[in-house]
Amino acid sequence: MSIEVRDLLKQYGEQKAVNLVSFTVGKGEIVGFLGPNGAGKSTTMKMITGYLLPDKGNVRVCGIDVSTDPLSAKRKIGYLPETNPHYPDMYVREYLSFVAGVHKVSDSKNAVEKVIALTGLTPESKKKVGQLSKGYKQRVGLAAALIHDPEVLILDEPTSGLDPNQIIEIRNVIKEQGLSKTVLFSSHILQEVEAVCDRVIIIHKGNLVADDTLANLRNTKQGEQVVTIRFSETIDASLLNNIHPVQSISCQDENTWRLSTTDPDAVRKQVLSIAVQHQFNILSLQTGQNSLEEVFRELTTAKR
C-alpha cells in the first residue's frame, strides 16, 4: 500500500481532533477525503505528510514509517496544503526552481518547464507569485507538489479559488496523475469528488464514518433508491405518507418531493394514481440513486 494509516490520534486538551482513524490507499487510487469544517481532514493530512506528529498510531508512506524516517517519507510525497504558502516576491520559475533544488531534482530546468505546462501556468509564468490571482497561486502550489515527481500526492482543497474552466483543467491533471501515483485529496466541491474519484473516505468530528466506493455509498441503505416528483401544484405531505414502500419523505421545495424506497416502480404507480385522483399535474417524475451530497449530509449531521 502507498499510504497506510493506523489508529491515528491527535488530541488538543480534551478535544480529539482525529480519533483512532485507520485506512489504506493503494497505488493508482484517487481517493476523496471528505468531512465538514473542523472534522479533522487537514490534521490527518498533516500527520500523513509528517508536518504534524500524532499522539498515537502511525503512518507509513510507500512502506516508510513517517515518524521514524520523515525525510525519506517526504521524498515520496507531493503536498499541497490548505494554506498553500508561497514566496510572493519570487517569480514563478524562480520559485519552482527553488522548490526543485530543495528536493534535489537532477534536471531542475526541465522539471520546472514540465510542471508549468502540466498545470497551465505558461501564460502567467513570467510574473511574480504575489502578482497572481488566487487561482494561479493555487496552480503554483500544485506545480510545487509535482516538481519532484512524487509517488504519493496529498492535496488539500486543490481547486480552491479556481474558476469553472480552471477546475476542469486541474481535475484532468489529477486524473492523469492518478494513473501512476496515489492521490488523496480533500474538497468541499462534492461534484469534483464524484467526477474524479471511485472511492471516498468521510470523517466527522475526528471519527471515520465511511470508507467505500461511490457506488456502494450511494446504495448504503440496502438498495434504496430515490423517486423525485415535481408537481405544478403545492400538495399536502399527508397525501404521500400512505405510499408503500417508502422509507422516508423529504420536501425540497413547496412543489418537489423526494421519496426513498426499495421499490420505485410501486411508488411511481401510486404517485400517478394520487395525481389522477386529485387532478394534480406532474411536471417530472424521476428515479435515481442517493447523491454523494445526500450521503455526506446523512453521515455528518447525525449525532455521534
C-alpha positions as CSV (number, residue, x, y, z in Angstrom):
1,M,0.0,0.0,0.0
2,S,1.2,3.5,-0.8
3,I,-0.5,5.0,2.3
4,E,-1.2,3.1,5.5
5,V,-2.8,4.9,8.4
6,R,-3.2,3.0,11.6
7,D,-5.1,4.2,14.7
8,L,-4.2,7.9,14.3
9,L,-5.0,10.0,17.3
10,K,-4.4,13.7,17.7
11,Q,-5.8,15.4,20.8
12,Y,-5.8,19.1,21.9
13,G,-6.7,19.1,25.5
14,E,-9.9,17.1,25.9
15,Q,-10.8,17.5,22.2
16,K,-9.9,14.7,19.9
17,A,-9.2,16.3,16.5
18,V,-8.5,12.8,15.0
19,N,-9.8,9.8,16.9
20,L,-8.1,6.5,16.1
21,V,-8.6,6.8,12.3
22,S,-7.3,3.9,10.1
23,F,-7.4,3.4,6.3
24,T,-5.1,2.4,3.4
25,V,-4.7,3.8,-0.1
26,G,-3.1,1.8,-2.9
27,K,-1.1,2.8,-5.9
28,G,-3.2,4.2,-8.8
29,E,-6.1,5.1,-6.5
30,I,-7.6,8.6,-6.4
31,V,-9.4,8.9,-3.1
32,G,-11.6,11.8,-2.0
33,F,-11.1,12.7,1.7
34,L,-14.3,14.5,2.9
35,G,-15.7,16.0,6.1
36,P,-17.3,19.2,7.4
37,N,-15.1,22.1,8.5
38,G,-13.3,21.0,11.7
39,A,-13.8,17.3,11.1
40,G,-10.0,16.6,11.1
41,K,-9.2,16.3,7.4
42,S,-6.3,18.8,7.4
43,T,-4.9,17.5,10.7
44,T,-4.9,13.9,9.3
45,M,-3.2,15.1,6.1
46,K,-0.5,16.9,8.1
47,M,0.2,13.7,10.0
48,I,0.4,11.7,6.8
49,T,2.9,14.1,5.4
50,G,5.0,14.3,8.6
51,Y,4.2,18.0,9.3
52,L,2.4,17.1,12.5
53,L,3.2,14.2,14.9
54,P,0.3,12.0,16.1
55,D,-0.2,11.4,19.7
56,K,-0.9,7.8,18.9
57,G,-0.8,5.5,15.9
58,N,1.5,5.5,12.9
59,V,1.6,6.3,9.2
60,R,3.6,4.5,6.5
61,V,4.1,6.0,3.0
62,C,5.5,3.6,0.4
63,G,6.5,1.3,3.3
64,I,8.4,4.1,5.2
65,D,7.4,5.0,8.7
66,V,6.8,8.7,8.7
67,S,7.6,9.1,12.4
68,T,10.9,7.3,12.4
69,D,12.2,8.3,8.9
70,P,10.3,11.5,8.0
71,L,12.8,12.8,5.4
72,S,12.7,9.5,3.3
73,A,8.9,9.5,3.5
74,K,8.6,13.2,2.4
75,R,10.7,12.4,-0.7
76,K,7.8,10.2,-1.7
77,I,5.2,12.8,-1.1
78,G,3.9,15.8,-3.0
79,Y,1.9,18.0,-0.7
80,L,-0.4,20.9,-1.4
81,P,-1.5,22.2,2.0
82,E,-4.7,24.1,2.6
83,T,-2.8,27.4,3.3
84,N,-0.6,27.0,0.1
85,P,2.4,29.1,1.3
86,H,4.5,31.0,-1.3
87,Y,7.3,33.5,-1.6
88,P,5.3,36.4,-3.2
89,D,8.4,38.3,-4.3
90,M,9.8,35.4,-6.3
91,Y,9.0,34.8,-10.0
92,V,7.1,31.7,-10.8
93,R,10.0,29.9,-12.5
94,E,12.4,31.2,-9.7
95,Y,10.1,29.8,-7.0
96,L,9.7,26.4,-8.7
97,S,13.4,26.2,-9.3
98,F,13.9,26.8,-5.6
99,V,11.5,24.0,-4.7
100,A,13.2,21.7,-7.2
101,G,16.5,22.5,-5.5
102,V,15.1,21.6,-2.1
103,H,14.1,18.3,-3.5
104,K,17.5,17.9,-5.2
105,V,15.9,17.3,-8.6
106,S,18.7,16.4,-11.1
107,D,17.4,18.3,-14.1
108,S,15.6,21.1,-12.4
109,K,15.2,23.3,-15.5
110,N,13.4,20.6,-17.5
111,A,11.3,19.7,-14.4
112,V,10.2,23.3,-14.0
113,E,9.1,23.7,-17.6
114,K,7.3,20.4,-17.4
115,V,5.1,21.3,-14.4
116,I,4.5,24.8,-15.7
117,A,3.0,23.2,-18.9
118,L,1.2,20.5,-16.9
119,T,-0.6,22.9,-14.5
120,G,-1.4,25.5,-17.1
121,L,0.9,28.2,-15.7
122,T,2.5,29.2,-19.0
123,P,0.5,32.5,-19.5
124,E,1.5,33.7,-16.0
125,S,4.9,32.1,-15.7
126,K,6.9,35.4,-16.1
127,K,5.1,37.1,-13.2
128,K,6.0,37.2,-9.5
129,V,3.9,34.8,-7.4
130,G,2.5,37.7,-5.4
131,Q,1.0,39.2,-8.6
132,L,-1.0,36.1,-9.5
133,S,-4.7,35.6,-8.9
134,K,-5.7,33.1,-6.2
135,G,-6.4,30.5,-8.8
136,Y,-3.0,30.8,-10.4
137,K,-1.3,30.8,-6.9
138,Q,-3.1,27.5,-6.4
139,R,-1.7,26.2,-9.6
140,V,1.8,27.2,-8.4
141,G,1.2,25.2,-5.3
142,L,0.2,22.2,-7.3
143,A,3.2,22.6,-9.6
144,A,5.5,22.7,-6.5
145,A,3.9,19.5,-5.2
146,L,4.6,17.8,-8.5
147,I,8.1,19.1,-9.2
148,H,10.0,16.1,-7.9
149,D,7.6,13.5,-9.5
150,P,6.5,12.0,-6.2
151,E,4.8,8.6,-5.8
152,V,2.1,10.0,-3.5
153,L,0.1,13.2,-3.8
154,I,-1.7,14.8,-0.8
155,L,-3.9,17.6,-2.0
156,D,-5.8,19.8,0.5
157,E,-8.5,21.7,-1.4
158,P,-6.6,21.7,-4.8
159,T,-9.4,23.5,-6.7
160,S,-9.9,26.3,-4.1
161,G,-10.1,29.7,-5.8
162,L,-10.3,28.3,-9.4
163,D,-13.0,29.3,-11.9
164,P,-15.1,26.6,-13.5
165,N,-12.8,26.3,-16.6
166,Q,-9.7,26.0,-14.4
167,I,-11.4,23.4,-12.2
168,I,-11.9,21.2,-15.2
169,E,-8.2,21.6,-16.2
170,I,-6.9,20.7,-12.7
171,R,-9.4,17.9,-12.5
172,N,-7.9,16.4,-15.6
173,V,-4.4,16.9,-14.2
174,I,-5.4,15.0,-11.0
175,K,-6.9,12.2,-13.1
176,E,-3.7,11.9,-15.2
177,Q,-1.5,11.8,-12.1
178,G,-3.8,9.1,-10.7
179,L,-2.8,6.7,-13.5
180,S,0.7,6.3,-12.0
181,K,0.5,7.9,-8.5
182,T,-1.5,7.5,-5.3
183,V,-3.7,10.6,-4.8
184,L,-5.5,11.6,-1.6
185,F,-7.4,14.9,-1.9
186,S,-9.9,16.8,0.1
187,S,-12.6,19.1,-1.4
188,H,-15.8,20.8,-0.4
189,I,-16.9,20.6,-4.0
190,L,-18.6,17.2,-4.0
191,Q,-19.2,17.2,-7.7
192,E,-15.5,17.3,-8.2
193,V,-15.1,14.2,-6.0
194,E,-17.8,12.4,-7.9
195,A,-16.1,13.4,-11.2
196,V,-12.6,12.2,-10.2
197,C,-12.8,9.5,-7.5
198,D,-14.1,6.0,-7.4
199,R,-13.6,5.8,-3.6
200,V,-14.4,8.2,-0.7
201,I,-13.3,8.4,2.9
202,I,-15.5,10.6,5.2
203,I,-14.6,11.7,8.7
204,H,-16.9,13.5,11.1
205,K,-15.8,15.0,14.5
206,G,-12.5,13.2,14.2
207,N,-14.1,9.8,13.5
208,L,-14.0,7.8,10.3
209,V,-17.7,7.3,9.3
210,A,-17.3,5.9,5.8
211,D,-14.7,4.3,3.6
212,D,-16.2,2.8,0.4
213,T,-16.7,3.2,-3.3
214,L,-19.0,5.9,-4.6
215,A,-21.4,3.2,-5.9
216,N,-21.6,1.4,-2.6
217,L,-22.1,4.7,-0.6
218,R,-25.0,5.7,-2.8
219,N,-26.6,2.3,-2.1
220,T,-25.8,2.2,1.6
221,K,-29.5,1.8,2.6
222,Q,-29.9,-1.8,1.3
223,G,-30.7,-0.9,-2.3
224,E,-32.8,2.1,-1.6
225,Q,-33.4,4.5,-4.5
226,V,-35.0,7.9,-4.6
227,V,-38.1,8.9,-6.5
228,T,-38.3,12.6,-7.1
229,I,-41.6,14.2,-8.0
230,R,-42.3,17.7,-9.0
231,F,-45.9,18.9,-9.1
232,S,-47.2,22.1,-10.6
233,E,-49.4,22.5,-7.5
234,T,-48.5,22.7,-3.8
235,I,-49.7,19.5,-2.2
236,D,-50.1,18.3,1.4
237,A,-47.5,15.8,2.7
238,S,-50.3,13.7,4.1
239,L,-51.2,12.6,0.6
240,L,-47.8,11.0,0.2
241,N,-47.4,9.5,3.7
242,N,-49.5,6.4,2.8
243,I,-47.5,5.4,-0.2
244,H,-45.7,2.0,0.3
245,P,-43.0,1.0,0.5
246,V,-41.4,4.4,1.4
247,Q,-38.7,4.7,4.0
248,S,-38.5,8.5,4.1
249,I,-40.1,11.6,2.6
250,S,-38.5,15.0,2.2
251,C,-39.6,18.2,0.7
252,Q,-37.0,20.0,-1.5
253,D,-39.3,23.0,-2.1
254,E,-43.1,23.5,-2.0
255,N,-43.6,21.6,-5.2
256,T,-40.8,19.0,-5.2
257,W,-40.7,15.8,-3.1
258,R,-38.1,13.1,-2.6
259,L,-39.3,9.6,-1.6
260,S,-36.7,6.9,-0.6
261,T,-37.8,3.4,-1.4
262,T,-36.7,-0.1,-2.2
263,D,-39.5,-0.5,-4.9
264,P,-39.5,2.6,-7.1
265,D,-41.9,1.1,-9.6
266,A,-44.6,0.6,-7.0
267,V,-44.1,4.1,-5.7
268,R,-44.4,5.7,-9.2
269,K,-47.7,3.9,-9.8
270,Q,-49.1,5.1,-6.5
271,V,-47.9,8.7,-7.2
272,L,-49.6,8.6,-10.6
273,S,-52.8,7.3,-9.0
274,I,-52.8,10.1,-6.5
275,A,-52.2,12.7,-9.2
276,V,-55.2,11.4,-11.3
277,Q,-57.5,11.2,-8.2
278,H,-56.7,14.8,-7.1
279,Q,-56.2,16.2,-10.6
280,F,-52.6,17.2,-9.9
281,N,-50.2,17.9,-12.7
282,I,-46.8,16.1,-12.5
283,L,-44.0,18.1,-14.1
284,S,-41.4,15.5,-13.6
285,L,-41.1,12.0,-12.1
286,Q,-37.6,10.6,-11.8
287,T,-35.8,7.7,-10.2
288,G,-32.1,7.7,-9.1
289,Q,-29.6,6.8,-6.5
290,N,-28.7,8.8,-3.5
291,S,-26.3,11.5,-4.4
292,L,-22.9,11.9,-2.7
293,E,-24.2,15.1,-1.2
294,E,-27.2,13.3,0.4
295,V,-24.9,10.5,1.8
296,F,-22.5,13.2,3.1
297,R,-25.2,15.1,4.9
298,E,-26.7,12.0,6.4
299,L,-23.3,10.8,7.8
300,T,-22.2,14.2,9.0
301,T,-25.4,15.6,10.6
302,A,-26.2,12.5,12.7
303,K,-25.4,12.8,16.4
304,R,-22.2,10.9,17.1
